[in-house]
Amino acid sequence: VLLGSGLTVLSQPLMYVKVLVQVGYEPLPPTLGRNIFGRQVYQLPGLFSYAKHIVKVDGRAGLFKGLAPRLCSSAIGTVVHSKVLQLFPPDPSFPLQPGASKKEPVSSLEQVLKETSREMVARSAATLITHPFHVITLRCMVQFIGRETKYSGTLSAFTTIYREEGILGFFAGLIPRLLGDILSLWLCNMLAYLINTYALENGVGSALGSWAPGADGGAAPGVFWEPCPHFGGIQVLVLLPQVSTMTEMKSYSQAVTGFFASMLTYPFVLVSNLMAVNNCGLAGGLLPYAPTYSSWLDCWSQLHREGNMSRGNSLFFRKVPAGKRYVWE
């Protein structure tokens, strides 16, 4: 919990800027810059320029608006996630025994499906319980646009939302957020399984094993011969920590597939955040930043028509798309 809270504090300015960009708020006009090919293009302010503007208006403390409810969300979410995983312990039918076969495609896939389902339940429960804090966090941030103080404290924000919107107000934007989390989790784990099984273990693993001659002339796993310049180019025996190498490669593949999955499901994050602040009485949730959406599907379709499904996905080298209009001070 402490580690998660520390990371939450450090990432708060980044999330703050990202949310304001997602809403469509551009406080600074585009500037003429150059892209990676050296061509001159108009660019919207990046993360650091945006953060400097916030500091200029509200001081350095202004970068941490909405931190309190976000810390509550992070701490409660971590506890709920852990408790749910304890209620659904790992399947004991898949023990890691030293003499067991390393890979049975069917049972391995079955294990991935069960573990992913278990993680999905835990994440969904944490998201459901902490979503009211998430809504308050977003609204505290969006207040920067209209300089409102409507959501000045976590407890008073609960009272305000309940009085104006009822119970449903605490769960604005929940459905696209849940769908995005679930899709991202399944994409990440299934892609990682495919890469680890059919690319790494069957490909790299067999290649590593075939480099070294064994006692019978065959392959000896984890050993290969390599010309070494320190011995005049003579081949010397090198021991490879094959298991460790394979574990590292699998962790890298998990990170890559996680990034890829988050990119594909980003529109769900954007729609969820917009629905959490839409028509809530704040300037950032009304025109000219956003119309009043009838549902999250209406929000999705309008963003798709406007070509804004990736708005806020990148905070650097933000080129101004041709024909797009932005509101800035």
C-alpha positions as CSV (number, residue, x, y, z in Angstrom):
1,V,0.0,0.0,0.0
2,L,2.8,2.4,0.9
3,L,4.6,1.8,-2.4
4,G,1.4,2.3,-4.3
5,S,0.7,5.5,-2.5
6,G,4.2,6.8,-3.3
7,L,3.8,6.0,-7.0
8,T,0.4,7.7,-6.9
9,V,1.9,10.9,-5.5
10,L,4.7,10.9,-8.1
11,S,2.3,10.3,-11.0
12,Q,-0.3,12.8,-9.9
13,P,1.0,15.8,-12.1
14,L,1.1,13.5,-15.1
15,M,-2.5,12.3,-14.6
16,Y,-3.6,15.9,-13.9
17,V,-2.3,17.2,-17.2
18,K,-3.6,14.1,-19.0
19,V,-7.2,14.5,-17.7
20,L,-7.3,18.2,-18.7
21,V,-6.1,17.3,-22.2
22,Q,-8.6,14.5,-22.4
23,V,-11.4,17.0,-21.7
24,G,-10.1,19.1,-24.6
25,Y,-8.8,22.0,-22.5
26,E,-5.9,23.8,-24.2
27,P,-4.8,26.9,-22.2
28,L,-1.9,27.7,-24.5
29,P,-2.0,28.3,-28.2
30,P,-0.1,26.0,-30.6
31,T,3.5,26.8,-31.4
32,L,5.5,26.3,-34.6
33,G,7.9,23.4,-34.2
34,R,9.5,20.6,-36.1
35,N,8.5,16.9,-36.2
36,I,11.0,14.0,-36.3
37,F,11.4,14.5,-40.1
38,G,12.4,18.2,-39.7
39,R,9.2,19.5,-41.2
40,Q,7.6,22.5,-39.6
41,V,4.3,21.8,-37.9
42,Y,2.0,23.4,-35.4
43,Q,2.2,21.6,-32.1
44,L,0.0,21.8,-29.0
45,P,1.8,22.3,-25.6
46,G,3.3,19.2,-24.2
47,L,3.4,17.9,-20.6
48,F,6.1,20.3,-19.3
49,S,4.6,23.4,-20.9
50,Y,1.2,22.4,-19.6
51,A,2.5,21.8,-16.1
52,K,4.3,25.1,-16.1
53,H,1.0,26.8,-16.9
54,I,-0.7,25.1,-14.0
55,V,2.1,26.1,-11.6
56,K,1.9,29.7,-12.9
57,V,-1.8,29.8,-12.0
58,D,-2.1,27.7,-8.9
59,G,1.5,27.2,-7.7
60,R,3.3,23.9,-7.4
61,A,0.6,22.6,-5.0
62,G,-1.8,23.0,-7.9
63,L,-0.3,20.0,-9.6
64,F,-1.7,17.8,-6.8
65,K,-5.4,18.7,-7.0
66,G,-7.4,15.6,-6.5
67,L,-4.6,13.7,-4.8
68,A,-6.5,12.9,-1.6
69,P,-9.4,11.0,-3.2
70,R,-6.9,9.3,-5.5
71,L,-4.8,8.1,-2.6
72,C,-8.0,6.8,-1.0
73,S,-8.9,5.0,-4.2
74,S,-5.4,3.5,-4.5
75,A,-5.2,2.2,-0.9
76,I,-8.8,0.8,-0.8
77,G,-8.3,-0.7,-4.3
78,T,-5.1,-2.5,-3.2
79,V,-6.8,-3.9,-0.1
80,V,-10.0,-5.1,-2.0
81,H,-7.9,-6.6,-4.7
82,S,-5.8,-8.6,-2.2
83,K,-8.9,-9.7,-0.2
84,V,-10.7,-11.0,-3.3
85,L,-7.6,-12.9,-4.5
86,Q,-7.6,-14.6,-1.1
87,L,-11.2,-15.6,-1.5
88,F,-10.3,-17.3,-4.8
89,P,-6.9,-19.0,-4.2
90,P,-4.8,-20.3,-7.1
91,D,-6.0,-23.6,-8.5
92,P,-4.0,-26.4,-6.8
93,S,-4.4,-28.7,-9.8
94,F,-1.5,-26.9,-11.5
95,P,1.5,-27.5,-9.1
96,L,5.0,-26.6,-10.2
97,Q,6.7,-29.9,-9.5
98,P,10.4,-30.3,-10.5
99,G,9.7,-33.6,-12.4
100,A,6.6,-32.4,-14.1
101,S,6.5,-31.8,-17.8
102,K,7.3,-28.1,-18.6
103,K,4.7,-27.5,-21.1
104,E,1.4,-29.1,-21.9
105,P,-0.4,-26.6,-24.3
106,V,-3.9,-27.5,-23.1
107,S,-3.3,-27.4,-19.4
108,S,-1.1,-24.3,-19.7
109,L,-3.8,-22.5,-21.6
110,E,-6.4,-23.7,-19.0
111,Q,-4.1,-22.3,-16.3
112,V,-3.9,-18.9,-18.0
113,L,-7.6,-18.8,-18.4
114,K,-8.3,-19.6,-14.8
115,E,-5.7,-17.1,-13.5
116,T,-6.9,-14.4,-15.8
117,S,-10.5,-14.9,-14.7
118,R,-9.4,-14.8,-11.1
119,E,-7.5,-11.5,-11.6
120,M,-10.5,-10.1,-13.6
121,V,-12.8,-10.7,-10.6
122,A,-10.4,-9.0,-8.2
123,R,-9.8,-6.0,-10.5
124,S,-13.4,-5.6,-11.2
125,A,-14.3,-5.6,-7.5
126,A,-11.6,-3.1,-6.7
127,T,-12.8,-0.8,-9.6
128,L,-16.4,-1.1,-8.6
129,I,-15.7,-0.1,-4.9
130,T,-13.2,2.7,-5.7
131,H,-15.0,4.3,-8.6
132,P,-16.7,7.0,-6.5
133,F,-13.3,8.2,-5.4
134,H,-12.2,8.1,-9.1
135,V,-15.1,10.3,-10.1
136,I,-14.3,12.8,-7.3
137,T,-10.6,12.8,-8.4
138,L,-11.5,13.7,-12.0
139,R,-13.9,16.4,-11.0
140,C,-11.4,18.0,-8.6
141,M,-9.0,18.2,-11.5
142,V,-11.4,19.5,-14.1
143,Q,-12.4,22.4,-11.7
144,F,-9.2,24.0,-12.9
145,I,-10.8,25.0,-16.2
146,G,-13.7,27.1,-14.7
147,R,-11.9,27.9,-11.5
148,E,-14.7,26.3,-9.5
149,T,-14.5,25.1,-5.9
150,K,-17.5,22.9,-6.0
151,Y,-15.5,19.8,-5.1
152,S,-13.2,21.2,-2.5
153,G,-13.0,18.2,-0.2
154,T,-13.5,14.4,-0.4
155,L,-16.3,14.2,2.2
156,S,-18.1,17.3,0.9
157,A,-17.8,16.0,-2.6
158,F,-19.7,12.8,-1.6
159,T,-22.5,15.0,-0.2
160,T,-22.6,17.2,-3.3
161,I,-22.8,14.3,-5.8
162,Y,-25.4,12.5,-3.7
163,R,-27.6,15.6,-3.4
164,E,-27.4,16.5,-7.1
165,E,-27.2,13.2,-8.9
166,G,-28.1,10.5,-6.4
167,I,-26.3,7.1,-6.1
168,L,-25.8,6.8,-9.9
169,G,-23.6,9.9,-9.8
170,F,-20.9,8.0,-8.0
171,F,-20.7,5.5,-10.9
172,A,-20.6,7.9,-13.9
173,G,-18.3,6.3,-16.5
174,L,-18.1,3.0,-14.7
175,I,-19.2,0.7,-17.6
176,P,-16.5,1.8,-20.1
177,R,-13.9,1.7,-17.4
178,L,-14.8,-1.8,-16.4
179,L,-14.9,-2.9,-20.1
180,G,-11.6,-1.3,-20.8
181,D,-9.9,-3.0,-17.8
182,I,-11.3,-6.4,-18.6
183,L,-10.4,-6.2,-22.3
184,S,-6.9,-4.9,-21.5
185,L,-6.3,-7.7,-19.0
186,W,-7.4,-10.5,-21.4
187,L,-5.5,-9.1,-24.3
188,C,-2.4,-8.7,-22.3
189,N,-2.4,-12.2,-20.8
190,M,-3.5,-14.0,-24.0
191,L,-0.9,-12.3,-26.1
192,A,1.8,-13.0,-23.6
193,Y,0.7,-16.6,-23.5
194,L,0.9,-16.9,-27.3
195,I,4.3,-15.2,-27.4
196,N,5.8,-17.2,-24.5
197,T,4.5,-20.5,-25.7
198,Y,5.0,-20.4,-29.5
199,A,7.7,-17.8,-29.9
200,L,10.0,-18.0,-26.9
201,E,9.8,-21.6,-25.6
202,N,9.4,-23.3,-29.0
203,G,11.7,-20.8,-30.8
204,V,14.3,-19.2,-28.6
205,G,14.4,-22.1,-26.2
206,S,15.1,-24.7,-28.8
207,A,17.7,-22.4,-30.4
208,L,19.6,-22.0,-27.1
209,G,19.6,-25.7,-26.5
210,S,20.9,-26.5,-30.0
211,W,24.0,-24.3,-29.7
212,A,25.9,-26.6,-27.4
213,P,27.0,-30.2,-28.0
214,G,26.1,-32.6,-25.2
215,A,27.9,-35.7,-24.1
216,D,26.3,-37.8,-26.9
217,G,26.8,-35.1,-29.5
218,G,23.4,-33.7,-29.0
219,A,22.2,-30.4,-27.5
220,A,23.0,-29.6,-23.9
221,P,20.5,-27.0,-22.6
222,G,22.0,-23.8,-21.2
223,V,25.5,-24.4,-22.7
224,F,27.1,-23.2,-25.9
225,W,30.5,-22.7,-27.5
226,E,31.6,-19.1,-28.3
227,P,34.8,-17.7,-29.9
228,C,36.5,-15.6,-27.3
229,P,38.9,-12.8,-28.3
230,H,40.8,-13.1,-25.0
231,F,41.9,-16.6,-26.0
232,G,42.9,-15.8,-29.5
233,G,39.5,-16.7,-31.0
234,I,39.6,-20.2,-29.5
235,Q,36.1,-21.5,-28.7
236,V,35.5,-21.7,-25.0
237,L,32.7,-23.2,-23.1
238,V,30.1,-20.7,-21.8
239,L,27.4,-21.6,-19.4
240,L,24.1,-19.8,-20.0
241,P,21.5,-19.3,-17.2
242,Q,18.8,-20.5,-19.6
243,V,16.0,-20.5,-17.1
244,S,16.8,-17.1,-15.9
245,T,17.1,-15.8,-19.4
246,M,13.8,-17.3,-20.4
247,T,12.2,-15.8,-17.3
248,E,13.5,-12.3,-18.2
249,M,12.3,-12.6,-21.8
250,K,8.9,-13.6,-20.6
251,S,8.7,-10.6,-18.2
252,Y,9.7,-8.4,-21.2
253,S,7.0,-9.9,-23.3
254,Q,4.4,-9.3,-20.5
255,A,5.4,-5.6,-20.4
256,V,5.2,-5.3,-24.2
257,T,1.8,-6.9,-24.4
258,G,0.6,-4.8,-21.5
259,F,1.6,-1.6,-23.3
260,F,0.0,-2.9,-26.5
261,A,-3.2,-3.8,-24.8
262,S,-3.4,-0.4,-23.0
263,M,-3.0,1.3,-26.4
264,L,-5.8,-0.6,-27.9
265,T,-8.2,-0.1,-25.0
266,Y,-7.3,3.6,-24.4
267,P,-10.7,4.8,-26.0
268,F,-12.5,3.2,-23.1
269,V,-10.4,5.1,-20.6
270,L,-11.1,8.4,-22.5
271,V,-14.8,7.8,-22.7
272,S,-15.0,6.8,-19.0
273,N,-13.2,9.9,-17.8
274,L,-15.3,12.2,-20.0
275,M,-18.6,10.6,-18.8
276,A,-17.4,11.0,-15.1
277,V,-17.3,14.8,-15.6
278,N,-20.0,15.3,-18.2
279,N,-22.8,17.6,-17.3
280,C,-21.9,17.7,-13.6
281,G,-22.1,21.5,-13.2
282,L,-18.4,22.1,-14.0
283,A,-17.3,24.2,-17.0
284,G,-15.1,21.3,-18.2
285,G,-18.1,19.1,-18.6
286,L,-20.1,21.5,-20.7
287,L,-19.8,23.2,-24.1
288,P,-17.5,24.3,-25.7
289,Y,-15.5,21.4,-24.2
290,A,-18.1,18.7,-24.5
291,P,-21.8,18.4,-25.3
292,T,-24.2,16.7,-22.9
293,Y,-23.9,13.0,-23.8
294,S,-26.9,10.8,-23.4
295,S,-24.8,7.7,-22.7
296,W,-21.2,6.5,-23.0
297,L,-22.1,5.0,-26.4
298,D,-23.2,8.5,-27.5
299,C,-19.9,9.9,-26.2
300,W,-17.9,7.1,-28.0
301,S,-19.7,7.7,-31.4
302,Q,-19.2,11.5,-31.2
303,L,-15.5,11.2,-30.4
304,H,-15.2,8.7,-33.3
305,R,-16.8,11.0,-35.7
306,E,-14.5,13.8,-34.7
307,G,-11.4,11.7,-34.8
308,N,-10.7,12.3,-31.1
309,M,-10.5,8.7,-29.9
310,S,-6.8,9.0,-28.9
311,R,-7.0,12.5,-27.4
312,G,-4.7,12.7,-24.4
313,N,-3.0,9.4,-25.2
314,S,0.3,11.2,-25.9
315,L,1.5,14.3,-24.0
316,F,4.6,14.9,-26.2
317,F,4.8,16.0,-29.8
318,R,1.1,16.8,-29.9
319,K,0.6,17.9,-33.5
320,V,-2.5,20.0,-34.3
321,P,-4.6,17.9,-36.7
322,A,-5.8,19.6,-39.8
323,G,-9.4,20.9,-39.5
324,K,-9.5,20.4,-35.7
325,R,-10.6,23.3,-33.4
326,Y,-9.4,23.7,-29.9
327,V,-10.5,26.1,-27.1
328,W,-7.6,28.0,-25.4
329,E,-7.4,31.0,-23.3
